[in-house]
Amino acid sequence: MPKVACPECDRQIAMHELEANTVTESGGFSTSYRCPYCRGSIEDVADHLA
């Protein structure tokens, strides 16, 4: 299972553990992710895959 390295606390987080927030915008949807441990924001999950 792929893991994401948090850029703020360096923990390895499973994809299903990430906290996601999806909002509707005029052009579609926007989803933001954050670490469940330090609450740090993860801008682009693909850039942080471990």
PDB file of N, H, CA, C and O in Angstrom:
ATOM      1  N   MET A   1       0.853  -1.177   0.000  1.00  0.00           N
ATOM      2  CA  MET A   1       0.000   0.000   0.000  1.00  0.00           C
ATOM      3  C   MET A   1       0.897   1.239   0.000  1.00  0.00           C
ATOM      4  O   MET A   1       1.839   1.315   0.789  1.00  0.00           O
ATOM      5  N   PRO A   2       0.614   2.223  -0.886  1.00  0.00           N
ATOM      6  CA  PRO A   2       1.460   3.414  -0.935  1.00  0.00           C
ATOM      7  C   PRO A   2       1.357   4.244   0.340  1.00  0.00           C
ATOM      8  O   PRO A   2       0.303   4.332   0.970  1.00  0.00           O
ATOM      9  N   LYS A   3       2.473   4.840   0.692  1.00  0.00           N
ATOM     10  H   LYS A   3       3.329   4.768   0.180  1.00  0.00           H
ATOM     11  CA  LYS A   3       2.506   5.715   1.858  1.00  0.00           C
ATOM     12  C   LYS A   3       2.961   7.092   1.420  1.00  0.00           C
ATOM     13  O   LYS A   3       3.661   7.250   0.419  1.00  0.00           O
ATOM     14  N   VAL A   4       2.549   8.079   2.191  1.00  0.00           N
ATOM     15  H   VAL A   4       1.981   7.950   3.004  1.00  0.00           H
ATOM     16  CA  VAL A   4       2.890   9.469   1.940  1.00  0.00           C
ATOM     17  C   VAL A   4       3.793   9.946   3.074  1.00  0.00           C
ATOM     18  O   VAL A   4       3.511   9.690   4.245  1.00  0.00           O
ATOM     19  N   ALA A   5       4.874  10.635   2.730  1.00  0.00           N
ATOM     20  H   ALA A   5       5.104  10.843   1.780  1.00  0.00           H
ATOM     21  CA  ALA A   5       5.769  11.203   3.740  1.00  0.00           C
ATOM     22  C   ALA A   5       5.294  12.621   4.040  1.00  0.00           C
ATOM     23  O   ALA A   5       5.267  13.475   3.154  1.00  0.00           O
ATOM     24  N   CYS A   6       4.921  12.866   5.291  1.00  0.00           N
ATOM     25  H   CYS A   6       4.942  12.172   6.011  1.00  0.00           H
ATOM     26  CA  CYS A   6       4.474  14.205   5.684  1.00  0.00           C
ATOM     27  C   CYS A   6       5.661  15.167   5.597  1.00  0.00           C
ATOM     28  O   CYS A   6       6.713  14.892   6.173  1.00  0.00           O
ATOM     29  N   PRO A   7       5.512  16.290   4.887  1.00  0.00           N
ATOM     30  CA  PRO A   7       6.620  17.230   4.757  1.00  0.00           C
ATOM     31  C   PRO A   7       6.940  17.975   6.051  1.00  0.00           C
ATOM     32  O   PRO A   7       8.008  18.578   6.165  1.00  0.00           O
ATOM     33  N   GLU A   8       6.027  17.943   7.033  1.00  0.00           N
ATOM     34  H   GLU A   8       5.160  17.453   6.941  1.00  0.00           H
ATOM     35  CA  GLU A   8       6.259  18.677   8.271  1.00  0.00           C
ATOM     36  C   GLU A   8       6.799  17.805   9.399  1.00  0.00           C
ATOM     37  O   GLU A   8       7.700  18.229  10.122  1.00  0.00           O
ATOM     38  N   CYS A   9       6.263  16.588   9.565  1.00  0.00           N
ATOM     39  H   CYS A   9       5.531  16.243   8.978  1.00  0.00           H
ATOM     40  CA  CYS A   9       6.712  15.746  10.687  1.00  0.00           C
ATOM     41  C   CYS A   9       7.476  14.506  10.223  1.00  0.00           C
ATOM     42  O   CYS A   9       7.946  13.730  11.055  1.00  0.00           O
ATOM     43  N   ASP A  10       7.608  14.306   8.901  1.00  0.00           N
ATOM     44  H   ASP A  10       7.226  14.936   8.226  1.00  0.00           H
ATOM     45  CA  ASP A  10       8.353  13.189   8.306  1.00  0.00           C
ATOM     46  C   ASP A  10       7.796  11.804   8.619  1.00  0.00           C
ATOM     47  O   ASP A  10       8.494  10.809   8.424  1.00  0.00           O
ATOM     48  N   ARG A  11       6.575  11.718   9.094  1.00  0.00           N
ATOM     49  H   ARG A  11       6.009  12.527   9.253  1.00  0.00           H
ATOM     50  CA  ARG A  11       5.960  10.411   9.338  1.00  0.00           C
ATOM     51  C   ARG A  11       5.500   9.808   8.030  1.00  0.00           C
ATOM     52  O   ARG A  11       5.163  10.526   7.088  1.00  0.00           O
ATOM     53  N   GLN A  12       5.486   8.497   7.973  1.00  0.00           N
ATOM     54  H   GLN A  12       5.760   7.914   8.737  1.00  0.00           H
ATOM     55  CA  GLN A  12       4.964   7.760   6.829  1.00  0.00           C
ATOM     56  C   GLN A  12       3.486   7.479   7.094  1.00  0.00           C
ATOM     57  O   GLN A  12       3.147   6.811   8.070  1.00  0.00           O
ATOM     58  N   ILE A  13       2.620   7.978   6.243  1.00  0.00           N
ATOM     59  H   ILE A  13       2.895   8.521   5.450  1.00  0.00           H
ATOM     60  CA  ILE A  13       1.177   7.887   6.449  1.00  0.00           C
ATOM     61  C   ILE A  13       0.566   7.081   5.312  1.00  0.00           C
ATOM     62  O   ILE A  13       0.833   7.359   4.143  1.00  0.00           O
ATOM     63  N   ALA A  14      -0.250   6.088   5.640  1.00  0.00           N
ATOM     64  H   ALA A  14      -0.467   5.862   6.590  1.00  0.00           H
ATOM     65  CA  ALA A  14      -0.971   5.331   4.616  1.00  0.00           C
ATOM     66  C   ALA A  14      -2.009   6.253   3.975  1.00  0.00           C
ATOM     67  O   ALA A  14      -2.560   7.138   4.630  1.00  0.00           O
ATOM     68  N   MET A  15      -2.261   6.033   2.699  1.00  0.00           N
ATOM     69  H   MET A  15      -1.814   5.314   2.168  1.00  0.00           H
ATOM     70  CA  MET A  15      -3.202   6.891   1.962  1.00  0.00           C
ATOM     71  C   MET A  15      -4.566   6.984   2.655  1.00  0.00           C
ATOM     72  O   MET A  15      -5.179   8.051   2.675  1.00  0.00           O
ATOM     73  N   HIS A  16      -5.039   5.879   3.216  1.00  0.00           N
ATOM     74  H   HIS A  16      -4.541   5.011   3.199  1.00  0.00           H
ATOM     75  CA  HIS A  16      -6.362   5.895   3.843  1.00  0.00           C
ATOM     76  C   HIS A  16      -6.363   6.660   5.172  1.00  0.00           C
ATOM     77  O   HIS A  16      -7.433   6.967   5.697  1.00  0.00           O
ATOM     78  N   GLU A  17      -5.187   6.971   5.721  1.00  0.00           N
ATOM     79  H   GLU A  17      -4.318   6.721   5.294  1.00  0.00           H
ATOM     80  CA  GLU A  17      -5.108   7.717   6.978  1.00  0.00           C
ATOM     81  C   GLU A  17      -5.144   9.230   6.782  1.00  0.00           C
ATOM     82  O   GLU A  17      -5.427   9.972   7.722  1.00  0.00           O
ATOM     83  N   LEU A  18      -4.858   9.690   5.563  1.00  0.00           N
ATOM     84  H   LEU A  18      -4.628   9.088   4.798  1.00  0.00           H
ATOM     85  CA  LEU A  18      -4.863  11.131   5.309  1.00  0.00           C
ATOM     86  C   LEU A  18      -6.248  11.715   5.556  1.00  0.00           C
ATOM     87  O   LEU A  18      -7.264  11.085   5.263  1.00  0.00           O
ATOM     88  N   GLU A  19      -6.272  12.917   6.095  1.00  0.00           N
ATOM     89  H   GLU A  19      -5.446  13.429   6.334  1.00  0.00           H
ATOM     90  CA  GLU A  19      -7.531  13.621   6.270  1.00  0.00           C
ATOM     91  C   GLU A  19      -7.758  14.447   5.010  1.00  0.00           C
ATOM     92  O   GLU A  19      -6.915  15.258   4.628  1.00  0.00           O
ATOM     93  N   ALA A  20      -8.895  14.235   4.373  1.00  0.00           N
ATOM     94  H   ALA A  20      -9.580  13.576   4.683  1.00  0.00           H
ATOM     95  CA  ALA A  20      -9.199  14.929   3.119  1.00  0.00           C
ATOM     96  C   ALA A  20     -10.403  15.843   3.303  1.00  0.00           C
ATOM     97  O   ALA A  20     -11.338  15.539   4.042  1.00  0.00           O
ATOM     98  N   ASN A  21     -10.346  16.974   2.604  1.00  0.00           N
ATOM     99  H   ASN A  21      -9.586  17.222   2.004  1.00  0.00           H
ATOM    100  CA  ASN A  21     -11.463  17.912   2.603  1.00  0.00           C
ATOM    101  C   ASN A  21     -11.709  18.332   1.159  1.00  0.00           C
ATOM    102  O   ASN A  21     -10.846  18.940   0.526  1.00  0.00           O
ATOM    103  N   THR A  22     -12.886  18.006   0.644  1.00  0.00           N
ATOM    104  H   THR A  22     -13.587  17.512   1.158  1.00  0.00           H
ATOM    105  CA  THR A  22     -13.235  18.338  -0.738  1.00  0.00           C
ATOM    106  C   THR A  22     -14.314  19.406  -0.732  1.00  0.00           C
ATOM    107  O   THR A  22     -15.322  19.288  -0.036  1.00  0.00           O
ATOM    108  N   VAL A  23     -14.085  20.458  -1.525  1.00  0.00           N
ATOM    109  H   VAL A  23     -13.266  20.553  -2.091  1.00  0.00           H
ATOM    110  CA  VAL A  23     -15.064  21.536  -1.647  1.00  0.00           C
ATOM    111  C   VAL A  23     -15.388  21.744  -3.114  1.00  0.00           C
ATOM    112  O   VAL A  23     -14.562  21.485  -3.989  1.00  0.00           O
ATOM    113  N   THR A  24     -16.596  22.215  -3.371  1.00  0.00           N
ATOM    114  H   THR A  24     -17.267  22.426  -2.660  1.00  0.00           H
ATOM    115  CA  THR A  24     -16.981  22.514  -4.754  1.00  0.00           C
ATOM    116  C   THR A  24     -16.548  23.933  -5.090  1.00  0.00           C
ATOM    117  O   THR A  24     -16.625  24.842  -4.263  1.00  0.00           O
ATOM    118  N   GLU A  25     -16.092  24.096  -6.320  1.00  0.00           N
ATOM    119  H   GLU A  25     -16.029  23.358  -6.992  1.00  0.00           H
ATOM    120  CA  GLU A  25     -15.704  25.407  -6.828  1.00  0.00           C
ATOM    121  C   GLU A  25     -16.418  25.627  -8.154  1.00  0.00           C
ATOM    122  O   GLU A  25     -17.069  24.716  -8.666  1.00  0.00           O
ATOM    123  N   SER A  26     -16.305  26.803  -8.702  1.00  0.00           N
ATOM    124  H   SER A  26     -15.776  27.543  -8.286  1.00  0.00           H
ATOM    125  CA  SER A  26     -17.008  27.100  -9.952  1.00  0.00           C
ATOM    126  C   SER A  26     -16.553  26.199 -11.100  1.00  0.00           C
ATOM    127  O   SER A  26     -17.336  25.917 -12.007  1.00  0.00           O
ATOM    128  N   GLY A  27     -15.292  25.741 -11.072  1.00  0.00           N
ATOM    129  H   GLY A  27     -14.656  25.970 -10.335  1.00  0.00           H
ATOM    130  CA  GLY A  27     -14.777  24.904 -12.143  1.00  0.00           C
ATOM    131  C   GLY A  27     -14.755  23.427 -11.815  1.00  0.00           C
ATOM    132  O   GLY A  27     -14.241  22.643 -12.613  1.00  0.00           O
ATOM    133  N   GLY A  28     -15.285  23.011 -10.688  1.00  0.00           N
ATOM    134  H   GLY A  28     -15.703  23.647 -10.039  1.00  0.00           H
ATOM    135  CA  GLY A  28     -15.292  21.596 -10.312  1.00  0.00           C
ATOM    136  C   GLY A  28     -15.080  21.406  -8.818  1.00  0.00           C
ATOM    137  O   GLY A  28     -15.766  22.015  -7.997  1.00  0.00           O
ATOM    138  N   PHE A  29     -14.116  20.548  -8.476  1.00  0.00           N
ATOM    139  H   PHE A  29     -13.559  20.053  -9.143  1.00  0.00           H
ATOM    140  CA  PHE A  29     -13.861  20.230  -7.082  1.00  0.00           C
ATOM    141  C   PHE A  29     -12.406  20.525  -6.726  1.00  0.00           C
ATOM    142  O   PHE A  29     -11.527  20.491  -7.587  1.00  0.00           O
ATOM    143  N   SER A  30     -12.165  20.812  -5.455  1.00  0.00           N
ATOM    144  H   SER A  30     -12.880  20.840  -4.756  1.00  0.00           H
ATOM    145  CA  SER A  30     -10.805  21.009  -4.951  1.00  0.00           C
ATOM    146  C   SER A  30     -10.672  20.186  -3.673  1.00  0.00           C
ATOM    147  O   SER A  30     -11.495  20.305  -2.765  1.00  0.00           O
ATOM    148  N   THR A  31      -9.642  19.355  -3.606  1.00  0.00           N
ATOM    149  H   THR A  31      -8.975  19.259  -4.344  1.00  0.00           H
ATOM    150  CA  THR A  31      -9.425  18.514  -2.437  1.00  0.00           C
ATOM    151  C   THR A  31      -8.097  18.869  -1.793  1.00  0.00           C
ATOM    152  O   THR A  31      -7.072  18.965  -2.468  1.00  0.00           O
ATOM    153  N   SER A  32      -8.125  19.062  -0.482  1.00  0.00           N
ATOM    154  H   SER A  32      -8.957  18.983   0.066  1.00  0.00           H
ATOM    155  CA  SER A  32      -6.894  19.318   0.260  1.00  0.00           C
ATOM    156  C   SER A  32      -6.693  18.177   1.252  1.00  0.00           C
ATOM    157  O   SER A  32      -7.654  17.559   1.710  1.00  0.00           O
ATOM    158  N   TYR A  33      -5.435  17.909   1.573  1.00  0.00           N
ATOM    159  H   TYR A  33      -4.654  18.411   1.201  1.00  0.00           H
ATOM    160  CA  TYR A  33      -5.093  16.807   2.468  1.00  0.00           C
ATOM    161  C   TYR A  33      -4.253  17.316   3.630  1.00  0.00           C
ATOM    162  O   TYR A  33      -3.517  18.294   3.497  1.00  0.00           O
ATOM    163  N   ARG A  34      -4.371  16.638   4.776  1.00  0.00           N
ATOM    164  H   ARG A  34      -4.968  15.844   4.884  1.00  0.00           H
ATOM    165  CA  ARG A  34      -3.498  16.986   5.886  1.00  0.00           C
ATOM    166  C   ARG A  34      -3.153  15.755   6.701  1.00  0.00           C
ATOM    167  O   ARG A  34      -3.869  14.754   6.694  1.00  0.00           O
ATOM    168  N   CYS A  35      -2.044  15.857   7.397  1.00  0.00           N
ATOM    169  H   CYS A  35      -1.462  16.670   7.402  1.00  0.00           H
ATOM    170  CA  CYS A  35      -1.519  14.775   8.215  1.00  0.00           C
ATOM    171  C   CYS A  35      -2.406  14.591   9.455  1.00  0.00           C
ATOM    172  O   CYS A  35      -2.748  15.574  10.112  1.00  0.00           O
ATOM    173  N   PRO A  36      -2.781  13.352   9.782  1.00  0.00           N
ATOM    174  CA  PRO A  36      -3.623  13.130  10.956  1.00  0.00           C
ATOM    175  C   PRO A  36      -2.839  13.262  12.275  1.00  0.00           C
ATOM    176  O   PRO A  36      -3.438  13.297  13.349  1.00  0.00           O
ATOM    177  N   TYR A  37      -1.518  13.334  12.193  1.00  0.00           N
ATOM    178  H   TYR A  37      -1.031  13.305  11.320  1.00  0.00           H
ATOM    179  CA  TYR A  37      -0.688  13.411  13.401  1.00  0.00           C
ATOM    180  C   TYR A  37      -0.330  14.844  13.769  1.00  0.00           C
ATOM    181  O   TYR A  37      -0.556  15.267  14.903  1.00  0.00           O
ATOM    182  N   CYS A  38       0.229  15.602  12.814  1.00  0.00           N
ATOM    183  H   CYS A  38       0.412  15.258  11.893  1.00  0.00           H
ATOM    184  CA  CYS A  38       0.658  16.965  13.126  1.00  0.00           C
ATOM    185  C   CYS A  38      -0.278  18.024  12.538  1.00  0.00           C
ATOM    186  O   CYS A  38      -0.105  19.216  12.789  1.00  0.00           O
ATOM    187  N   ARG A  39      -1.263  17.591  11.760  1.00  0.00           N
ATOM    188  H   ARG A  39      -1.404  16.622  11.556  1.00  0.00           H
ATOM    189  CA  ARG A  39      -2.230  18.467  11.090  1.00  0.00           C
ATOM    190  C   ARG A  39      -1.585  19.339  10.011  1.00  0.00           C
ATOM    191  O   ARG A  39      -2.168  20.334   9.582  1.00  0.00           O
ATOM    192  N   GLY A  40      -0.379  18.961   9.576  1.00  0.00           N
ATOM    193  H   GLY A  40       0.095  18.153   9.924  1.00  0.00           H
ATOM    194  CA  GLY A  40       0.299  19.704   8.516  1.00  0.00           C
ATOM    195  C   GLY A  40      -0.388  19.499   7.183  1.00  0.00           C
ATOM    196  O   GLY A  40      -0.919  18.423   6.908  1.00  0.00           O
ATOM    197  N   SER A  41      -0.378  20.518   6.368  1.00  0.00           N
ATOM    198  H   SER A  41       0.053  21.392   6.592  1.00  0.00           H
ATOM    199  CA  SER A  41      -0.995  20.470   5.048  1.00  0.00           C
ATOM    200  C   SER A  41      -0.079  19.763   4.060  1.00  0.00           C
ATOM    201  O   SER A  41       1.132  19.983   4.059  1.00  0.00           O
ATOM    202  N   ILE A  42      -0.658  18.918   3.224  1.00  0.00           N
ATOM    203  H   ILE A  42      -1.641  18.739   3.225  1.00  0.00           H
ATOM    204  CA  ILE A  42       0.083  18.233   2.170  1.00  0.00           C
ATOM    205  C   ILE A  42      -0.510  18.705   0.854  1.00  0.00           C
ATOM    206  O   ILE A  42      -1.599  18.286   0.462  1.00  0.00           O
ATOM    207  N   GLU A  43       0.221  19.584   0.176  1.00  0.00           N
ATOM    208  H   GLU A  43       1.105  19.924   0.495  1.00  0.00           H
ATOM    209  CA  GLU A  43      -0.281  20.213  -1.046  1.00  0.00           C
ATOM    210  C   GLU A  43      -0.494  19.221  -2.180  1.00  0.00           C
ATOM    211  O   GLU A  43      -1.602  19.121  -2.708  1.00  0.00           O
ATOM    212  N   ASP A  44       0.535  18.492  -2.560  1.00  0.00           N
ATOM    213  H   ASP A  44       1.435  18.573  -2.131  1.00  0.00           H
ATOM    214  CA  ASP A  44       0.439  17.557  -3.676  1.00  0.00           C
ATOM    215  C   ASP A  44       0.880  16.181  -3.198  1.00  0.00           C
ATOM    216  O   ASP A  44       2.075  15.935  -3.030  1.00  0.00           O
ATOM    217  N   VAL A  45      -0.065  15.295  -2.981  1.00  0.00           N
ATOM    218  H   VAL A  45      -1.035  15.495  -3.118  1.00  0.00           H
ATOM    219  CA  VAL A  45       0.209  13.970  -2.443  1.00  0.00           C
ATOM    220  C   VAL A  45       1.209  13.210  -3.320  1.00  0.00           C
ATOM    221  O   VAL A  45       2.084  12.517  -2.800  1.00  0.00           O
ATOM    222  N   ALA A  46       1.086  13.336  -4.640  1.00  0.00           N
ATOM    223  H   ALA A  46       0.376  13.899  -5.062  1.00  0.00           H
ATOM    224  CA  ALA A  46       1.980  12.601  -5.552  1.00  0.00           C
ATOM    225  C   ALA A  46       3.437  12.989  -5.342  1.00  0.00           C
ATOM    226  O   ALA A  46       4.321  12.158  -5.545  1.00  0.00           O
ATOM    227  N   ASP A  47       3.710  14.216  -4.945  1.00  0.00           N
ATOM    228  H   ASP A  47       2.992  14.891  -4.780  1.00  0.00           H
ATOM    229  CA  ASP A  47       5.091  14.659  -4.715  1.00  0.00           C
ATOM    230  C   ASP A  47       5.695  14.051  -3.458  1.00  0.00           C
ATOM    231  O   ASP A  47       6.916  14.056  -3.300  1.00  0.00           O
ATOM    232  N   HIS A  48       4.872  13.531  -2.568  1.00  0.00           N
ATOM    233  H   HIS A  48       3.880  13.526  -2.697  1.00  0.00           H
ATOM    234  CA  HIS A  48       5.343  13.041  -1.275  1.00  0.00           C
ATOM    235  C   HIS A  48       5.196  11.539  -1.089  1.00  0.00           C
ATOM    236  O   HIS A  48       5.331  11.040   0.028  1.00  0.00           O
ATOM    237  N   LEU A  49       4.920  10.804  -2.175  1.00  0.00           N
ATOM    238  H   LEU A  49       4.811  11.209  -3.083  1.00  0.00           H
ATOM    239  CA  LEU A  49       4.807   9.349  -2.068  1.00  0.00           C
ATOM    240  C   LEU A  49       6.156   8.767  -1.662  1.00  0.00           C
ATOM    241  O   LEU A  49       7.194   9.118  -2.225  1.00  0.00           O
ATOM    242  N   ALA A  50       6.125   7.874  -0.678  1.00  0.00           N
ATOM    243  H   ALA A  50       5.282   7.590  -0.221  1.00  0.00           H
ATOM    244  CA  ALA A  50       7.365   7.274  -0.182  1.00  0.00           C
ATOM    245  C   ALA A  50       7.679   5.982  -0.899  1.00  0.00           C
ATOM    246  O   ALA A  50       8.689   5.342  -0.606  1.00  0.00           O
TER     247      ALA A  50
END
